[in-house]
Structures are given as structure tokens and as C-alpha cells.
Amino acid sequence: MAKTKTKALPLSPAEIVGRLSALYGRPVWRPHEDAMTELVLTILSQNTSDTNSGRAFMRLHSRFPTWKEMMAAAPEEIEAEIRVGGLAPTKSGRIKGILEEVWRRTASFDLSFLGAMSLAEAKAWLRSLPGVGPKTAACVLMFALGRPALPVDTHVQRVSQRLGLVPAKTGAAEAHDLLEAMLSPEEVYPFHVSLINHGRGLCKAQRPLCAECPLNDRCPAAPVYLGKKRVKRIA
Ligand code: SF4
């Protein structure tokens, strides 16, 4: 009787985190509880490196030490402080618009109440602020408030697609919902950080280093990049 080849099952998110943790270390979730800072930092981080967005934030904060002062500043004044982070005209308008809207709704800049809302309500509240999309909302909820909302950046999206967790042409907004639904609340943070580490380390956009990857025996994309080379589980 002819042998039928069985396809290896895709790895589960827990297996992926387990294997990647052996390579990069197990991420520890320590929410910092400053949601307003996370929100502004995430706006600043769009399309730039962490180093540049960090520099832009430090300059902004030293020029306008309180949110009220920042809100009262002219967009050009904000723009001048954040130029190092790129897209300054767009980001300055967004930051000012967000500060004004948060103040209008809450008469404060304390967003800790989002921690007590349902996850869906908290996401919707943030996403109704000007210029806030699913990734920014998830960053605020996950990094600041310890809520299990998954930010899907370019690395998380690419690695998830290669691993067969989401279909190849899934858009970022849809990927947020699909991936988040696969994860238990405690897996959200380690999954996010592990996939970013992997996207920067081995599963690069151009020429992923599949031969060195600890996921290569169960990754549907590995044969595409490895060609005829044998896919071997790396211990
Ligand atoms: S085997 Fe290759 S494509 Fe798959 S996750 Fe690893 S590096 Fe990425």
C-alpha cells in the first residue's frame, strides 16, 4: 500500500512561545500603568525606531512637563520638539488632538478607568480618539494596563502569516482579532514580544534564516525558503 505523507500540524501559539523563549528568553509582563504616556509614545513610534521615538518623547516632555501644557501648545511647537522621530507634522496634530479629546471627555489625563472596562469597550474608547487604530489601542491596554489586547505590528503580522496562524493576505486590523482569539490572556504579552524578537532576529522580512530557526520543522513557509535543504528541528 502506498504511503501517504501527513502534513505536520502548525504550531500552536503556546508551542511557538515555548520554543522562541528558549532562544530569546521568556518575556515577563510588567505593565507600567501610565496609559497616557504609552498613548503618546505609541503615536511617536509610528514609522520610526524605538530610539528615535524615545528621543522625541524626552524632548517633548522636557519642553512641556505636564499634559495640560502640551495640550495648550501650538502644533508647530510640538512639531519642533518631535522632529527627530519623523512625520512630525502628522504626529504633532494627532498628539494635540488626542490630548484635547481626552480632556474634553474626562476633564483629566488619567486613563486608568480603561482597566475596569470590558476589553471591547476599552478598545472602542481608545479607537474613537483621533488617529488611534487597533495597534495603538492594544499597545496602551497591554503595555500600560496589563489588559490582554494584542498589538500586531509588521513583525507580528509577517511571522504569524509565515507560521500559518493567519491567512497570507490578512490585513492588520483583521489579524488583531484572529490572533487575539487564539491566545489565552496570559499568552498575549509573551506572544507579542516573542514574535517581535523573532521578526527582528531570524524571521526577517527579506531572507529569513530558516536553517537556524527553532520553528522550521513545523513552519509552512520553511520549505519555500529552504528549497531542498532538509528541515531539521533544532534542539
Ligand atoms: S522557519 Fe523561516 S519562515 Fe518559518 S518562522 Fe522560522 S524563520 Fe520564519
Boltz pocket constraint, residues with backbone or C-beta under 6 A from the ligand:
constraints:
  - pocket:
      binder: B
      contacts: [[A, 159], [A, 162], [A, 163], [A, 202], [A, 203], [A, 204], [A, 208], [A, 209], [A, 210], [A, 211], [A, 213], [A, 214], [A, 215], [A, 216], [A, 219], [A, 220], [A, 221], [A, 222], [A, 225]]
      max_distance: 6.0
